[in-house]
Amino acid sequence: MCGIVALINANGGVRSAALAEMCATIAHRGPDGEGFSVFDADGAHPMLGPSAPQGGGAELLEFSTARVGLGHRRLSIVDVSVAGHQPMAHAGERYWVSYNGEIYNHVELRAELETLGHTFTSHSDTEVLLSAWSQWGEAALERLNGMFAFVLYDRELDEIIAVRDRFGVKPLYWWRAPDGTMAFASEIKAFTVLDGWRVTLNGQMAYDFLVWGLSDHTDATLFAGVHQVPPGGMVRLNVADGGASENRWFTLQPTSDTPSDFAAAAQTFKDKFINAVKLRLRADVPVGTALSGGLDSSSIVCTVNDLWDGDEEGARNAFSARAKDAAFDEGPFMDAVVERTNVHHHVTWPDADGFLADLDRMIWHHDEPFGSASIYAEWKVFAEVAETPVKVTLDGHGADETLAGYTAFIGPHMGALARGLKFGQLIREWRAQRRVHNRSPFWMMAMLVDDLAPNWLRAVLRRVSGRTHADPDWVDVTRLNVQASDPFEASGGRGHGVLGMSLAQLSATSLPMQLKWADRDSMAHSVESREPFLDPDLVAYILGLDDRFKLQGAITKRVLREGLGDMLPDVVANRKDKMGFVTPESLWVTRDRPAAFSAAAKRAVAASKGVLTPAAYVEAEAMIQGRIPFHTRLIRIIAFGAWMERFEVELAET
């Protein structure tokens, strides 16, 4: 797990010092090593950075004719020796790469490549990636089971290939400077040190975030001109003329051949999940687990416990965030898992004072504003991990999106039953939601209508019912120069059943945000986060299952509960509620520190340069004083203003 940067300019002038400055902004992503390579007509010029384990610190050399430069900050996880140093070249030095991530099946790929005549000088997955690319080219990507982002330079074709993994677990951004230089980096802040950088607000992305709480649903960012390589995407750049093209190398497809028998489906799920966890335990450093107390993280902890026979400092550690308010605390469920597995349990207690004190630092590490204070719980968990020998954690991201864990699936589930004229099943589901979750008839009707109604009617109903709608008075859409609309309409999540909602959440409306937050929270503390539920074989299998194996009778994640039930404590396996890494942010705001949050909201409105209207502060105050229910848009308002301040963001000229 690492931080990567790259600079490309056909006219030369790529500076080693600029690569070093970029790497310095993301040093937290790789405290164990640092290296650079620049390329000109005379060949490659590799250099050690000051943090290189081989003993860096020598003055960086500059080559005025350098057209390509790669930089790397290393967090050593697999083959922690100097043999894993980057940027790395393949034999013959046609291919050079700056790579971030883990290829979990690198052992199997190495064995296959050795039968094809390849030899290796390290045990790193980076070298396997280079050999695989030299053997199969772009087709190698389909063989990789892992999370990754890399920039590869093909010297023979004089071409840059920038690639991101299937689900976008690892980040990769690009920006073209005014002088034509193309820059790539793991984090947006790396661009801030480059000549010509100017921070201008992307009005559309700001609108989508503020009003709808949505980000990372397109390749655009809140920084105008800064884009991300999309999940499963690739950017090819011709160095000679600067021409770039984008394409998707991966498209999510459900497995078509899945069991029709529930028991068989659950057993296959168990087998695939155990294999996914087993692969993600591969590391040359201690591996631990996150534990929220929910089904997902508990499944991982219990599976690791069954698999692991290694050192006590590794997978025998679980890390949790708890709350002192019982309504937001999952301690009893955590305790049940700890008792079952006997893991060493590390607990952190996020609070309002800590959130407010860490807000500026979090904004800097996240690059963009975030939508909920619950992210702070994850931040604190990784801070706790950093105090131990553990360098890698296994986390539960992706389970809710594939296994229909969110309440957002209820409307599409009932809507599909209605469209299929399965009214008997619809009535039984309706009654089950009432019985199991005490859902009100009004709430369920709203969910059903939200899925069945055309977009124009949905917009009207959302407005009259007081729900989020496209044109609130607390955001100045004219100043943002955007058309007010619902970005969820383009996701395909509504009106397409459980599978449609899963595909939308995996590609646009949920997972991309979750993964970005997890990446920034973990890497800010130099910890690697791995996601077993995003094993590509497991995801395709789950998506191919019948809806009723995931959601039926108001019970979510049915195939997981059945498949792993014998491994989980009963109190966890039978849970019907859902929390996750939550914080009691509503109590922080209204009870613990109302004056501080009021001041933060007032400052945010002032810092927004008119994007947030005076009505934003009026609404914030109404929430803080308890006159209207708390909503996470208050945190969005505060985070947006803090981001505008921290990055000195300007509005685009209109």
N, C-alpha and C positions, 0 to 999 in steps of 0.2 A: 504494500500500500504506500502510495507516494504522491508527490506533486510534480506535474510536468508543465513545461513551457516550450514554445517554439517561435521562431521569427523567420520569415521568408521575404526576401526582396530581390527581384531579378536583377536590379541595378547594383547590387552589392551594398556594402555599408552595414551589414548585420554585425552588431557589436557584442563581444563577449560580456562586456560590462553591463549591457542592457539585460542580457539573459540572467546575469547574477543578481541584478536588482529585482527582476521579476521573481526569481526563486526566493529572494529574501522575504518577499511579502507572504509567501506560503511555506516558510520554513517549518511551521508546525506540522505540516503534512509529512515531513521527512527529516527528522532530527538526526538520523544515523548516517547520512551520506549526502554528497553534493558533487555533481559533475556537469560538464558542458562539452559540447562538440560543435565546431563551426566548420563549414565546408566551402571551399572555393575551387578554382580550376586545378589547383595543385593537390587537392585531396582533402582528407579529413584531418582536423586538428583538435584532438581530444585534450581536455584540461581538467584538473582536479579543482574542486571548490574548497573553500576554507574548512568545510565540515566533512570532507572526505576522510574515511578511516585510514587511508593509506598515508595520510599526512599531507594535507593540502596547505593552503596559505600562500602559495607562490603567486606572484602577480600574473593576472590573466593576460594572455597575448591577444593582440588585435590584428585582424587581417582585413584591410580595407576593401578587398574584393570578395569577402565572404557573402554568399547569397542565402545560405541556410544556417540556422543555428538551433540546436536542441539543448535544453536544460533539464535537470532532474534533481529533486530532493527525495532521499530514500528513507522509508520506514522499513527496516529489515524484518521480514516475516518468514520467507522461504529462502534457504541458503543465505544465512546472515553474514557469510564471509565476503571478502573483497571481490570474490569471483562474480558476485551478483551486482557489481557496480554498473551504473548507467550514466549516460547513454551507452547502449551496448550495440556492438556490431556483429553481424553474422559472418561466418568464415568467408573470406574473400572481400568483405567489407562493401558488398553491394548494398545491403540493407543495414540501416541504423535505426534504432528505436529509443524513444523515451516513453516509458510504459508505467501505468498506474493500475494496480488491481491484483487479482489472483485468478489463475486458471486451475481450478480444483482437480481436473483430470489430467494434470500435466504428467503424472507418473505413467498413465496408460499411453498418452500421446508420445512421450519420450521412447517407450518401448517399441511402439509402432514405427516411429521415425528411425530408430536404430536398425530395424529390419530392412529399412529402405536405404541404409548406408550412411546415415547421419551419425556424427560423433559429437560428444558434448564435453565441455571443460568445466562446467559448473552443475549444481543441482537446482538452479533457479528455473522458475517457470518462464522468465523472460527469454532465456535461451531457447526454450521449447517453442515459444511464440515465433521467434525469428526463424527457426528451422521449419516450423509448420508453414510459415508464409513462403519461404523459399521453395517448399515442396508443392504446396497446393494453391498459393496465391490467395485471392479473396475467398476461395472455397474453404480455406482453413477456418474461417470464422464460425461456420456451422458446426465444426468439430469441438469448439471450445465450450466447456461447461465452466462458467465463471463470471466474474464481474471485472470489467476492464474499460480503460480508455487509453488510447495510445496515439502517438504521432510517429509514423514510420517514413523514413526517407529512402526512396529507391534511387540510388545514384545513377544507375544505368538508364532508367527512363526519365531521370531528373523530375521526379514526381513525389509530392507529399501525399500521404494517405492518413487521414485523421478518422479514428473509429471509436464508437461507443458501444457498450454491451447492450444486450437485448432489451433490458428494462430500464437502462439508464441508472444503474446503481452507482456507477462512478461518473463524475461530471467532466465535461470538456466544452469550453467556450472558445469562440473566435471573434476577432475584431480586426477591421482593416483600417490602418492609420491613414491620415491625410496624404502621406507621401507614398501610399500604395503598399506599405509593409503589411503583410498578413501575420497576425499574432494569434497563437493558441495558448490556452492555459487551463489548469484545473479549477482556478477560481478567478472571478472577474477582477478582484482587487489587484491581480498581477499586471493588469493593463494600466493601472493608475500611474505607474512610474515611467511610462513610455512617452516619447515626444509626440505632441499632437493630441494627447488624451484630453477630452472635454466631456464632462458628465451632463448629459441632457436626458430629460425624462421621456420615456416612451409612454405617451398618454393612454393608449389603449390598454397596455399591460397594467398601468396604474389604476385605471377604471375597473378592470376585471378583478384586481386584487382588493381594492377598497370596497367595492359594492358587493361583489360576489364571493370574496375570499378565495379566489382562484389564481394560481400562478403556475408556471412551468407546463402549461397546457399546450403551448406552441413552442417553436424554436426561438421566439423572441424573449427578451428579458425586460426588466424595468429600465434598463440603460438603453437608450436609443442607439442603434448601431451595433450592439453586442448581441450575439446569437449563441445558442448552444447547439452542438451536434445532437440531433434528436436520438432518443433511445433506439437502438437497432439501426443507427444511421452512420453514414460515412461521407466525408468531404474529401474530394480529390483535387489537388492543386498542381497545375503545371507551373513549375518554378520559372521557366523561361519567359512565359508571357503573363503569368499571374492569373490565368483563367481558372476558375473553380467550378466544380459541379457537385451536386449533392444527390444521394440516393439512399434508399433503405436496403440494407442487406438482410434484414430480418422482418418478417411479418408474423404476428401472433396467430397461430392456427390451433384450434382444439383438436385433440386426438379423436379420430372417428371410431376407433375400435376400442370401446370400453365395456366393462361388464354390465349386464342388465340386472344382475342379481345384487342386492344391496350388500349382503355379507361378503360376496366375492369382491365387490368394489371397495369395501372397507379394508379388506386384507391387502389388496393391491396398493391402496393408498398407504397403508402402514409400511409395506416393503419399500415403496418409492421414497417415502419420507425418511425412513431410517437411512437409506442409501444417501439421500441428500445431506443429512446431518453428518454422516460418516465422512463424506468427501470434504465437508467444511471444517473438520477437525484437523486437517492436514496443515501443519505449521511447524516451524523450528523454534517457536516461542510459546509461552503459556497461553492457552485458550480458555476463556470463561464464557458465561452466559448471562444475558439480561433476564430478569424475572419480574414481570408486572403482577403476576397472580392470575392472569387470564389464561384462556385455553392455549393460545399460541406459544407464548414464552414458556409456560409450564410444560407443554409438549416437548419443547426443545430441551429443557433442563432434564426432564425425566428420560428422554431418549439418550442424551449424552451420558447420563448416569449409568444406563445399561451398557453403553458402548465402551465407556472409558475405563482403562486400567492403567492410566499413566500417573503423572506426578500430582501431588496434592495442591500445588500452586497454580495449576492450570484449570482444567474443566471442573474442578471441584469448587470453584468460586462462582457465586451468583450475585448479581448486583440489582438493587431495587431502589425505587423512590417511594416514600410513604408520606402520608399526610396526617396531621394531628386531628383533623376533623373526620370523624368516623364515616360520614357519608361519602368521603372521597378517598378512603383508605382501603387498600386490598390486603392488609396485613394478615388476616386470618387465612386467606387463600395461599399467600406466600408461605406462611408457616406450615401449612399442610404439605406443600411441595418440599420444603426444607426437611421436614420430618421424614418424608418418603425417601429422599435422596441423600440426606446427611451432608449437603453441600455447605461450604463456608459462606454465610450470608452476609453481604455488605449492604448497609442501608444508608440512604441519604434522605434528608428532610427539607425539601425546597420550601421557601417561604417568600412572603411579599418583599421583605427588605432585600433578600438576596436577588430576586428578580430585578428589582429596580436598580440595584447596584451593578448588576452584570449586564444590564440592557445594552449599553453602548458597546461593550466588548462582543456581545452576541450579534449585534447588528453588523459589526465589522467582519466577524467570521462568516456570517450567513450571506454577506454581500447584498442581500435584498431583505426587505421587511418580511416578517412572518406573521401568521394569522391567529396565534393563540399562545397564551402563557404556558400551556401544557408542554410546549417545546422545552421549557426550562427544566422540567422534570428529567427529560432525556439528557439535557446538557449536564445536569448535576450527576446523573448516573455515570456518564463517561468521565467526569471529573473524579468520581470515586474510583473508577477503574484505573485511572492514571496514577493513583496512589499505591497501586499494587504491582506485582511483577507481570500481571496479565497484559498482553498487548493486543489481543483479538477477542471479540465477543460475538456470539451467535444471537441474532435478534429476530423478532417475529414479523417483520414487515412483509406484506404481500398476502398474508393468510386471509384477512378480511375481504380483500378485493376478489380473491378467487373462490373462497368458501362461503360467500354471501353473509359476511359477519356484520355488516353495517345495517342500520335501520333503513337506509336508502334503498335496500333491496326489496322492502316490503311492497311498495307501490308497484314496481315492475313484476313482482311475483303474482300479486293479485290481478294486475292488469292483464298478464298473459293468460290467467285462468278465465278472465272475463272474455277476452278476445277468442279464446278457444271454446267458448260456450260451456265451460266446465263449472256450471253454477253451483253444483253440489259441493265440489271441492272448494270453491270460493267461499261458500257459507261456512264450511268447516274451518277454513283458514281464518276467516273473520272471527269466529267464535274462539278459536285457539289464541289469537292475539289478545282478545279480551281476557281470557282465562289466565294465560301465562304471564302476560306483560301488563295487563290492566289498561290496554289502549282504549281510548274513548272512541265511540262511534264517529264523532266529528273528525278526530285525528285520522282515523283509517279512511274515511270518505275523502278527506283532503289528499291522502297519499294515492288513493285509487284514481281520483279525478286528475291529479297531477300527472299521472302516467297515461291516462286515456285521452285527455283533452288536447285539442290542437294548440299550437304555440300561442296564438293570439288570445284564446280563451284562458289559457294558463296564466298569461301575463295579467289579464284583468283580475282573475281570481286571487292571484298573489297580492295584488295591490289592495283590493277591498278587504282581504283577510288580515292585512297588516304584516304580511311576510315580506321577505326581501323582494324588491322589484327594481326595474331597470333605471328609474330616474328619481332617486332620493334627493331631498333638498340639501343634504349635508355634503354633497360633492358637486363641484362646479364642472359639469361636463363640457361647457363651452370653453372654459379655460384649458381643459385637457384636449379640446379639439377632437372629440370622438362622438360617435353615434351611440346613444344608450341602447343596449340590447343585452340579452341573456346569453353569455358564452357557453352555458351548458347545452343549449340547443344543438350546437355543432358536434357535441361529443357522442351522440347516438345512444346515450344511456337510458333515455326515456322511451317507452313504447316498444322496447325490443327484448323484454323479458329479463330473466336473471343473467343469462349469458351476455346480452347486450350491455347490461349495467356493469358486469365484470370487465368486459373489454374496454368500456369507457373509463372505468376507474383505474384500470391498469395502464392505460395509455395517456390519460389526460386529467381526470378530475380528482384523483386521490393519490395514487402511488407516486407520480413524479414529484409532488410536493413532499410526501413523506420521506422519500429517498434522499432528496436534497437536504432536508433538515437533519436526517440521520447522518449523512456524510459530513456535514459541517459540524454537528455536535460532537461526533466521534473524532474527526481529524483535528479539531481545535485542541484536543487533548492528546493527540498523537496515538490514537487507538483505532484499530481496524474493526469495522462492523461487517459481519457476514449474514446473509439472509437465506436460510435453508428453504423457506417456502417459495423462493423464487428460482429454485432449480428448474431449468427449462423443461425437462421431461416431466417433472411433477406438475408444473403449471398447465402444460398442454393436456395432461391426463385429467386434472380436476375440471378444467373447462369443458372437456368432452363428456363429463358425467351428466346424467339426467338431473334436472333441477331439484327433484324431490330428494336426491341424495345429499343435497347441500342445505335446502331450506324446505321444511314441511312441518305443519302443526305448530308453527311459531318457534320451532327449534332450528337454530342455525348450525352450520358446520357439522351436520349429522354424520358424514362419512369420517370425519376426524374423531368425533366422540366415540363412534363404534370401533374404528380401527385402533385407536390408542387408549381406549377406555381401561384396559387391564394394566396400563403403565401409569395412569394418572390417579391421584387421589380422587375419591368419589365426589368430594365437595367441589372440586375443580371441574371434573368431567361433566357434572350435572349443572354447572352454572348456567343461568339463563340471562343474567345481566351482562353488560359490557362496560369496561372502564378504560383499561390500558394505562399508559403513563400520563395520568391526569393530574392536574393541580386544582385546588379549590380557589380558582382565580376570581370567581364571583364573590367569595368571602374576603379575599385579599382586597378587592376593590371597595366593597360596601362596608366592611367591618374593620379590617386590620389597618389599612393605610389609605382611607378615602382622600385625605388632603394631598398626599403624595401623588396619587393617580389623577386627581383633579389638576394639579400643577403640570403633570406630564401631558395630559390632554390639551391643556391650554397652550403649552409650549409647542406641541405638535401642530396645532392649528396655525400658530404663528409661523412655524418653520415651513409650512406647506406651500407658501407663496400663492395663496389664494385657491389652491386645489380643494382644500377643506374649507367649507364656508363657516360662518359663525354658528350656523345650526348644528355643526358637528360638536362644538363645545357644549351647546345647550343639551344635545342628546346625551353626551358623555356625562354631564352633571346629573341629568335625570336618572341615569343608571347608577351612578355613584351614590346618589342620595336615596335610591330605592324606589323612585317614583314610577319607573318602568323596569321591566325585567332586564337583567344583565344579558348582554350579547357580546360575542367575541369581536364584533366590529369595533368595540372600544379598544381592544388590544391592537387591532389593525391600525386604527387611527394613531395610537401612540407609537407603534413601531414604524409606521410610514413617516411620521414627522421626524423621529430619531434618525431614520435612514437618510432623509433629505438633508438633515444637518450633518451627519457623519461623513457623507460622500459629497457634500456641497453640490447638490443636484440643482440644475437650472431647468427652467421650462423652455420647450421648443418655441422658436419664434413663429408667430402665425400671421 
